Amino acid sequence: MGMHNENSPSLSPESLLAAHPEWYHSIELAPGVVTPGRAPLSSWQTELRDLRLPDLRGKSVLDIGAYDGFFSFETERLGAARVVALDHYIWSADMVAYMADFRAARAVGKTIPSPHDTAHWRPDELPGKRPFDAVRRCLDSKVESVVGDFMTIDPAEIGTFDVVLFLGVLYHLENPLLSMRKVAQFVNPGGLCVVETAAMEIPGSGDRAFCEFFPGQELNDDASNWWAPNAAALCGLCRASGFSAARVLPSRKSQSPVRKATRAVKSVVAQLPLVSMPLRYRAIAHAIR
């Protein structure tokens, strides 16, 4: 684990794009200049609104699994007094080479292992962190970067926070309950943890808590995906981890066709035995420490 301050000269926005061809997040570097992420900038801005963050002015924010840093830089823009971007997995991989292999394999109907099981895993060099560092310099941002696994970091090393973002991480973890208990340690008393995760519902299951397990690459052809909780399980994970309250937001995600289908099916199967086919979607939960 280590704090990193990138002191290399800043590139112009156009040169930055030329130097870094692979992006997950779409980040506006200058008016009309946006990194080519895997979704349009408008989609990421909608994702940000869907999180329903509180007023961040003067607050501290921890972004676990920051990747290219869209949410880190946006929370800084929204007035957070301190923002820490924490990552190690993506930053340790050569994502340019890995994604080239991933796309080539998918084009012929094949799959490849997760980055840490390939030749593109280079934690001593942190090639996957270069886009984040370049954006930080370009924006003259004060966001702090910490390279490390949140599961092994002592909160005393980086502090605790008013708001913790845990976005797109939970379903990648082999032990979700242990992981959520660790996340809770980074949240100040009365603070907020925002969890965004792959989720599922089983029509007709009522309020019972379930998690779908993916032993292989069943979810998005990605061997690093392990679990998808339903809403009851997601809230239960938060409460069992030490949060005093938790709720799944009635967001745009929960209004997707999958969820609409869930509601429609529930009325049909109410008198039938449990339907085992899960319906998958994305969920956002607010957990209060």
JOGI-V699425 format. One record per residue. N is the residue number from 1. RES is the residue in three letters. PHI is phi in degrees with one decimal (NA if undefined). OMEGA is omega in whole degrees, -180 to 180 (* if undefined). D_LAST is the distance of its C-alpha to the last C-alpha in Angstrom with 2 decimals. Layout:
# JOGI-V699425
n=(N | N)
res=(RES | RES)
phi=(PHI | PHI)
omega=(OMEGA | OMEGA)
d_last=(D_LAST | D_LAST)
This chain:
# JOGI-V699425
n=(1 | 2 | 3 | 4 | 5 | 6 | 7 | 8 | 9 | 10 | 11 | 12 | 13 | 14 | 15 | 16 | 17 | 18 | 19 | 20 | 21 | 22 | 23 | 24 | 25 | 26 | 27 | 28 | 29 | 30 | 31 | 32 | 33 | 34 | 35 | 36 | 37 | 38 | 39 | 40 | 41 | 42 | 43 | 44 | 45 | 46 | 47 | 48 | 49 | 50 | 51 | 52 | 53 | 54 | 55 | 56 | 57 | 58 | 59 | 60 | 61 | 62 | 63 | 64 | 65 | 66 | 67 | 68 | 69 | 70 | 71 | 72 | 73 | 74 | 75 | 76 | 77 | 78 | 79 | 80 | 81 | 82 | 83 | 84 | 85 | 86 | 87 | 88 | 89 | 90 | 91 | 92 | 93 | 94 | 95 | 96 | 97 | 98 | 99 | 100 | 101 | 102 | 103 | 104 | 105 | 106 | 107 | 108 | 109 | 110 | 111 | 112 | 113 | 114 | 115 | 116 | 117 | 118 | 119 | 120 | 121 | 122 | 123 | 124 | 125 | 126 | 127 | 128 | 129 | 130 | 131 | 132 | 133 | 134 | 135 | 136 | 137 | 138 | 139 | 140 | 141 | 142 | 143 | 144 | 145 | 146 | 147 | 148 | 149 | 150 | 151 | 152 | 153 | 154 | 155 | 156 | 157 | 158 | 159 | 160 | 161 | 162 | 163 | 164 | 165 | 166 | 167 | 168 | 169 | 170 | 171 | 172 | 173 | 174 | 175 | 176 | 177 | 178 | 179 | 180 | 181 | 182 | 183 | 184 | 185 | 186 | 187 | 188 | 189 | 190 | 191 | 192 | 193 | 194 | 195 | 196 | 197 | 198 | 199 | 200 | 201 | 202 | 203 | 204 | 205 | 206 | 207 | 208 | 209 | 210 | 211 | 212 | 213 | 214 | 215 | 216 | 217 | 218 | 219 | 220 | 221 | 222 | 223 | 224 | 225 | 226 | 227 | 228 | 229 | 230 | 231 | 232 | 233 | 234 | 235 | 236 | 237 | 238 | 239 | 240 | 241 | 242 | 243 | 244 | 245 | 246 | 247 | 248 | 249 | 250 | 251 | 252 | 253 | 254 | 255 | 256 | 257 | 258 | 259 | 260 | 261 | 262 | 263 | 264 | 265 | 266 | 267 | 268 | 269 | 270 | 271 | 272 | 273 | 274 | 275 | 276 | 277 | 278 | 279 | 280 | 281 | 282 | 283 | 284 | 285 | 286 | 287 | 288 | 289)
res=(MET | GLY | MET | HIS | ASN | GLU | ASN | SER | PRO | SER | LEU | SER | PRO | GLU | SER | LEU | LEU | ALA | ALA | HIS | PRO | GLU | TRP | TYR | HIS | SER | ILE | GLU | LEU | ALA | PRO | GLY | VAL | VAL | THR | PRO | GLY | ARG | ALA | PRO | LEU | SER | SER | TRP | GLN | THR | GLU | LEU | ARG | ASP | LEU | ARG | LEU | PRO | ASP | LEU | ARG | GLY | LYS | SER | VAL | LEU | ASP | ILE | GLY | ALA | TYR | ASP | GLY | PHE | PHE | SER | PHE | GLU | THR | GLU | ARG | LEU | GLY | ALA | ALA | ARG | VAL | VAL | ALA | LEU | ASP | HIS | TYR | ILE | TRP | SER | ALA | ASP | MET | VAL | ALA | TYR | MET | ALA | ASP | PHE | ARG | ALA | ALA | ARG | ALA | VAL | GLY | LYS | THR | ILE | PRO | SER | PRO | HIS | ASP | THR | ALA | HIS | TRP | ARG | PRO | ASP | GLU | LEU | PRO | GLY | LYS | ARG | PRO | PHE | ASP | ALA | VAL | ARG | ARG | CYS | LEU | ASP | SER | LYS | VAL | GLU | SER | VAL | VAL | GLY | ASP | PHE | MET | THR | ILE | ASP | PRO | ALA | GLU | ILE | GLY | THR | PHE | ASP | VAL | VAL | LEU | PHE | LEU | GLY | VAL | LEU | TYR | HIS | LEU | GLU | ASN | PRO | LEU | LEU | SER | MET | ARG | LYS | VAL | ALA | GLN | PHE | VAL | ASN | PRO | GLY | GLY | LEU | CYS | VAL | VAL | GLU | THR | ALA | ALA | MET | GLU | ILE | PRO | GLY | SER | GLY | ASP | ARG | ALA | PHE | CYS | GLU | PHE | PHE | PRO | GLY | GLN | GLU | LEU | ASN | ASP | ASP | ALA | SER | ASN | TRP | TRP | ALA | PRO | ASN | ALA | ALA | ALA | LEU | CYS | GLY | LEU | CYS | ARG | ALA | SER | GLY | PHE | SER | ALA | ALA | ARG | VAL | LEU | PRO | SER | ARG | LYS | SER | GLN | SER | PRO | VAL | ARG | LYS | ALA | THR | ARG | ALA | VAL | LYS | SER | VAL | VAL | ALA | GLN | LEU | PRO | LEU | VAL | SER | MET | PRO | LEU | ARG | TYR | ARG | ALA | ILE | ALA | HIS | ALA | ILE | ARG)
phi=(NA | -163.8 | -82.1 | -129.0 | -120.2 | -88.5 | -109.3 | -66.0 | -58.9 | -79.1 | -87.9 | -65.4 | -54.0 | -67.7 | -67.8 | -60.7 | -64.6 | -68.0 | -79.9 | -129.6 | -82.1 | -113.5 | -136.9 | -97.5 | -91.7 | -96.4 | -126.7 | -79.2 | -89.2 | -162.6 | -52.5 | 82.8 | -116.2 | -131.3 | -64.3 | -81.9 | -71.6 | -84.2 | -147.7 | -61.5 | -55.3 | -60.3 | -68.2 | -67.3 | -64.9 | -66.7 | -56.5 | -62.0 | -63.5 | -63.1 | -69.7 | 50.6 | -69.5 | -74.4 | -60.4 | -93.9 | -59.5 | 81.7 | -94.8 | -104.6 | -133.3 | -114.5 | -108.7 | -84.1 | 76.8 | -70.3 | 58.4 | -77.4 | 99.8 | -52.7 | -72.4 | -62.4 | -69.3 | -70.7 | -68.6 | -62.8 | -61.0 | -80.4 | 106.6 | -58.7 | -74.9 | -141.9 | -129.5 | -116.4 | -96.6 | -116.6 | -160.5 | -151.8 | -69.1 | -64.2 | -64.7 | -85.1 | -108.6 | -79.9 | -73.3 | -63.4 | -70.6 | -63.0 | -68.0 | -63.4 | -68.1 | -61.0 | -68.7 | -64.7 | -66.3 | -62.2 | -63.5 | -111.5 | 76.2 | -111.6 | -127.7 | -126.6 | -67.2 | -64.7 | -51.9 | -69.6 | -105.3 | -124.8 | -71.9 | -87.3 | -86.9 | -137.6 | -63.8 | -74.3 | -107.3 | 52.5 | -64.3 | -73.4 | -87.9 | -60.0 | -60.5 | -58.9 | -61.9 | -65.5 | -65.3 | -57.0 | -67.5 | -61.8 | -87.6 | 52.0 | -83.1 | -102.5 | -57.7 | -87.1 | -111.2 | -126.0 | -92.7 | 173.5 | -92.6 | -58.9 | -70.3 | -111.7 | -85.6 | -79.0 | -53.7 | -64.2 | -75.8 | -121.0 | 99.1 | -113.6 | -135.8 | -72.5 | -134.0 | -117.3 | -97.4 | -126.4 | -107.8 | 66.6 | -118.3 | -53.7 | -74.7 | -89.0 | -102.0 | -71.4 | -125.6 | -65.0 | -68.6 | -59.8 | -66.2 | -66.6 | -63.7 | -68.5 | -57.0 | -59.0 | -67.8 | -90.3 | -100.2 | -62.7 | -54.5 | 80.8 | -79.8 | -118.5 | -112.2 | -105.6 | -108.5 | -119.2 | -152.8 | -61.8 | -143.1 | -151.0 | -134.7 | -108.9 | -54.0 | 87.0 | -87.7 | 65.0 | -98.7 | -71.5 | -92.5 | -136.8 | -128.1 | -88.9 | -105.4 | -117.1 | -73.5 | -125.0 | -121.2 | -67.5 | -100.4 | 61.0 | 54.6 | -121.7 | -70.2 | -89.6 | -93.0 | -118.8 | -137.1 | -137.5 | -82.1 | -86.5 | -60.8 | -64.6 | -69.3 | -63.4 | -65.0 | -64.1 | -59.0 | -63.9 | -66.8 | -69.1 | -93.2 | 109.9 | -80.3 | -78.5 | -154.6 | -153.7 | -149.3 | -87.4 | -73.3 | -82.3 | -94.3 | -55.2 | -61.5 | -76.9 | -99.3 | -67.4 | -54.9 | -61.9 | -68.8 | -60.3 | -63.7 | -58.7 | -63.6 | -66.1 | -67.3 | -56.4 | -69.5 | -83.3 | -98.0 | -55.9 | -100.4 | -104.0 | -59.4 | -54.6 | -85.0 | -90.7 | -77.7 | -76.8 | -108.7 | -98.3 | -157.8 | -113.9 | -122.7 | -123.6 | -122.8 | -106.5 | -121.6 | -101.1 | -77.7)
omega=(179 | 174 | -178 | 173 | -176 | -176 | 180 | 179 | -180 | 175 | 170 | -180 | -179 | 179 | 178 | -180 | 180 | -177 | -175 | -173 | -174 | -179 | 169 | 179 | 169 | -175 | 179 | -179 | -180 | 180 | 178 | 180 | -173 | 176 | -176 | -180 | -176 | 172 | 179 | 178 | -180 | 178 | 178 | 177 | 176 | 176 | 180 | 179 | -179 | 179 | 179 | 180 | 175 | 173 | -175 | -176 | 180 | -177 | 175 | -176 | 172 | 179 | -178 | -176 | -169 | -179 | -179 | 171 | -178 | -175 | 176 | -177 | 180 | 178 | 173 | 179 | -180 | 171 | 179 | -178 | 178 | 177 | 176 | 174 | -176 | 176 | 170 | -173 | -180 | -178 | -179 | -174 | 171 | -173 | 176 | -179 | -179 | -178 | 175 | 178 | -180 | -178 | 178 | 179 | -180 | -178 | 180 | 175 | 180 | 176 | 177 | -180 | 174 | -175 | -175 | 177 | 180 | 177 | -178 | 180 | -176 | -176 | 179 | -177 | -178 | -180 | -179 | 180 | -174 | 177 | 178 | -178 | -179 | 178 | -180 | 178 | -178 | -178 | -174 | -174 | 175 | 177 | 178 | 175 | 177 | 177 | -179 | 177 | -177 | -179 | -176 | -179 | 172 | 179 | 179 | -179 | -177 | 179 | 173 | -164 | 177 | 180 | 175 | 176 | -179 | -167 | 176 | -177 | -170 | -175 | 176 | -171 | -176 | -178 | -174 | -179 | 178 | -179 | 180 | 176 | 177 | 179 | -178 | -179 | -179 | -175 | 177 | 173 | -176 | -179 | -173 | 168 | 177 | -178 | 173 | -172 | 165 | -177 | 180 | 172 | 174 | -179 | 178 | -175 | 179 | -177 | -180 | -177 | 179 | 167 | 174 | -178 | -180 | -176 | -179 | -178 | -174 | -179 | 175 | 180 | -175 | -178 | 180 | 176 | -174 | -170 | 169 | 179 | 166 | -174 | -180 | 179 | 179 | 177 | 179 | 176 | -180 | -178 | 179 | -178 | 177 | 175 | -175 | -179 | 178 | 176 | 174 | -174 | 173 | -172 | 175 | -179 | -177 | 174 | -179 | 178 | 179 | -180 | 176 | 177 | 179 | -179 | -179 | -178 | -177 | -178 | -178 | -172 | -174 | -177 | -177 | 173 | -177 | 176 | -171 | -177 | -178 | 175 | -171 | 178 | 176 | -178 | 173 | 179 | 170 | 178 | -178 | -178 | *)
d_last=(25.15 | 26.38 | 26.01 | 28.58 | 30.39 | 33.05 | 36.17 | 38.61 | 40.46 | 38.91 | 40.63 | 41.54 | 39.45 | 42.42 | 43.02 | 39.38 | 39.66 | 42.90 | 41.51 | 38.44 | 39.41 | 36.33 | 33.11 | 30.14 | 28.71 | 30.92 | 30.48 | 32.74 | 34.54 | 36.94 | 38.24 | 39.48 | 38.55 | 35.71 | 34.91 | 36.06 | 32.84 | 32.76 | 32.04 | 33.30 | 31.41 | 31.09 | 29.20 | 26.62 | 26.36 | 25.79 | 23.06 | 21.36 | 21.79 | 20.50 | 17.05 | 16.86 | 15.14 | 14.58 | 17.10 | 16.72 | 19.39 | 18.71 | 15.28 | 14.67 | 14.29 | 14.45 | 16.50 | 16.67 | 20.10 | 21.51 | 25.08 | 27.34 | 24.57 | 24.75 | 21.07 | 20.99 | 24.08 | 23.10 | 19.87 | 22.15 | 24.64 | 22.15 | 21.84 | 18.97 | 20.07 | 19.17 | 18.86 | 18.99 | 20.49 | 20.09 | 22.54 | 25.25 | 26.46 | 27.91 | 28.92 | 30.92 | 33.03 | 36.04 | 34.76 | 38.04 | 40.08 | 37.60 | 37.27 | 41.07 | 41.49 | 38.84 | 40.63 | 44.03 | 43.04 | 41.56 | 44.79 | 46.79 | 44.41 | 43.09 | 39.71 | 38.81 | 36.34 | 32.97 | 33.40 | 32.91 | 35.86 | 38.22 | 40.33 | 38.03 | 35.39 | 35.91 | 32.93 | 35.30 | 36.11 | 32.87 | 34.92 | 32.01 | 30.46 | 33.57 | 32.71 | 29.39 | 31.32 | 34.07 | 31.87 | 30.14 | 33.63 | 34.94 | 32.25 | 32.39 | 28.61 | 26.59 | 23.88 | 23.50 | 24.08 | 23.03 | 24.90 | 23.12 | 21.32 | 17.56 | 18.14 | 20.46 | 19.11 | 17.89 | 15.00 | 17.37 | 19.82 | 18.10 | 15.25 | 11.55 | 10.73 | 9.56 | 9.98 | 10.52 | 13.27 | 13.99 | 17.17 | 20.05 | 19.01 | 17.64 | 21.10 | 22.80 | 21.21 | 23.15 | 20.33 | 17.39 | 15.48 | 16.04 | 15.13 | 11.71 | 11.06 | 12.38 | 10.43 | 7.08 | 9.17 | 9.73 | 6.49 | 6.83 | 5.29 | 4.98 | 5.39 | 6.32 | 7.64 | 11.06 | 12.91 | 16.67 | 18.87 | 22.22 | 22.06 | 24.70 | 25.80 | 28.62 | 30.72 | 31.26 | 28.39 | 26.67 | 23.07 | 23.49 | 21.18 | 23.12 | 22.93 | 26.08 | 27.22 | 29.37 | 31.53 | 33.58 | 33.54 | 33.18 | 30.44 | 32.03 | 34.40 | 31.68 | 31.63 | 28.20 | 26.58 | 25.59 | 23.31 | 22.62 | 20.36 | 21.03 | 18.53 | 18.07 | 17.58 | 15.07 | 12.82 | 13.73 | 12.93 | 9.29 | 9.15 | 11.50 | 9.53 | 6.94 | 4.40 | 5.50 | 7.31 | 9.08 | 12.46 | 15.23 | 16.75 | 20.42 | 21.39 | 24.71 | 23.92 | 23.67 | 26.97 | 28.80 | 32.03 | 30.39 | 28.08 | 31.05 | 33.05 | 30.46 | 30.75 | 34.51 | 34.86 | 32.81 | 35.49 | 38.18 | 36.81 | 35.47 | 38.43 | 38.65 | 37.31 | 34.09 | 34.63 | 33.58 | 33.70 | 30.18 | 29.68 | 27.56 | 25.57 | 22.57 | 19.18 | 16.26 | 12.86 | 9.90 | 6.53 | 3.78 | 0.00)
